[in-house]
Amino acid sequence: AMVISFFTSMAGVSGAFLILPFQMSVLGFVSPAVSGTNLVYNVVAIPSGIYRYFHEGRLVWPLTWIVVAGTGPGVVVGGMIRLSYLPDPKPFKVFVGCVLLYMAVRLLLDVLKAQATQQASVSTDPGNWRVEIREFSRRQIAFDFQDRTYRCGSAGIFILSLVVGVIGGVYGIGGGAIIAPFFVAMYGLPVHAVAGAALMGTFVTSILGVVFYQMAGLFYQSTGMTVTPDWLLGGLFGLGGVVGMYFGAKTQRFVPARWLKVMLTVILFYVAVRYIGEYFGLF
């Protein structure tokens, strides 16, 4: 967990998407409780990364609040779908995998284009890393970062966050592996500025998800289906994640944006291929 979160936190991703298949494939933990356990990892591990981004002034607060407002209700809906309709969510994973594969291709093309035009350099000026908010309204969010102004529609971010919350609630991954690439590939936002917001959204989503699965466990006791999270296992993963995320967030600004996009591309390809492969029995 420490090694995984060190690298993934630089891209605004908690690493839960890698810990989930480890639990299922290596530990043999395949009941719905694995989703809640994965969310426990997020709750324990993410705050250290958020602290570093906050300390360095790189939390885009308006973006963070909209992400939280969307992912919060979404994760509850996703949890209900998981327990009621998708005890084996492989068919739905094919759709999600195709979407992620599309995002991976877009990011890869963006990386190749940036390399061709030699625009992949990153400023290392410490005074140039703070985010300055220009506008926060129902219409749009605008902020300055590294001498450029970035804008995105508030409604679009909310809808995206709601959908990501549902997916995160179903799979217990928090949603950061999906929402961070969308920010970068679809909205053209800088990964160095949005990583903190993506982690914050994942953190809040995970808290709600853990509460949901803990409460749901009371109603599913008589069915024999294990739903309640394994707090010890999730906590052990989380302790490793605390260290990894802190140093990952601290190191991130020294890593060029091109390499962070490459990391996101690899993450998306991995998740997409695994989701699609599971449906066809390849994993």
NORURDA-V625936 format. One record per residue. NEAR is the number of other ideal C-beta (glycine too) atoms within 8 Angstrom. Layout:
BEGIN
<<NEAR> <NEAR>>
END
This chain:
BEGIN
<<15> <9> <8> <12> <17> <14> <11> <15> <18> <14> <13> <15> <15> <19> <15> <17> <12> <10> <13> <14> <10> <9> <13> <11> <7> <6> <8> <5> <11> <5> <8> <12> <14> <13> <15> <18> <16> <16> <17> <18> <16> <17> <13> <14> <20> <16> <9> <13> <17> <14> <10> <12> <13> <10> <6> <9> <8> <14> <12> <14> <8> <11> <14> <13> <8> <13> <15> <13> <9> <17> <19> <12> <9> <19> <18> <11> <11> <16> <15> <9> <12> <15> <10> <6> <4> <9> <7> <4> <10> <8> <7> <9> <13> <11> <8> <10> <15> <10> <8> <14> <13> <8> <13> <13> <8> <10> <15> <9> <8> <11> <12> <8> <8> <12> <9> <6> <6> <6> <5> <9> <6> <9> <6> <6> <6> <5> <5> <8> <12> <8> <11> <7> <10> <7> <8> <7> <7> <4> <5> <9> <15> <10> <14> <9> <11> <8> <4> <7> <7> <12> <7> <12> <8> <14> <7> <9> <15> <11> <9> <11> <18> <12> <9> <16> <18> <13> <14> <19> <19> <14> <12> <15> <13> <16> <17> <15> <16> <12> <17> <16> <15> <12> <16> <16> <11> <8> <10> <6> <10> <11> <15> <14> <13> <15> <17> <17> <15> <15> <19> <14> <18> <19> <14> <11> <19> <17> <9> <11> <18> <13> <8> <13> <17> <10> <8> <12> <12> <6> <6> <10> <6> <4> <5> <3> <8> <7> <12> <10> <12> <10> <8> <6> <12> <17> <10> <9> <14> <15> <11> <13> <20> <12> <11> <17> <18> <12> <9> <15> <18> <7> <10> <12> <10> <5> <9> <8> <11> <10> <8> <14> <14> <9> <12> <15> <12> <8> <14> <15> <10> <10> <12> <13> <10> <11> <13> <13> <10> <11> <11> <6> <6> <5> <7>>
END
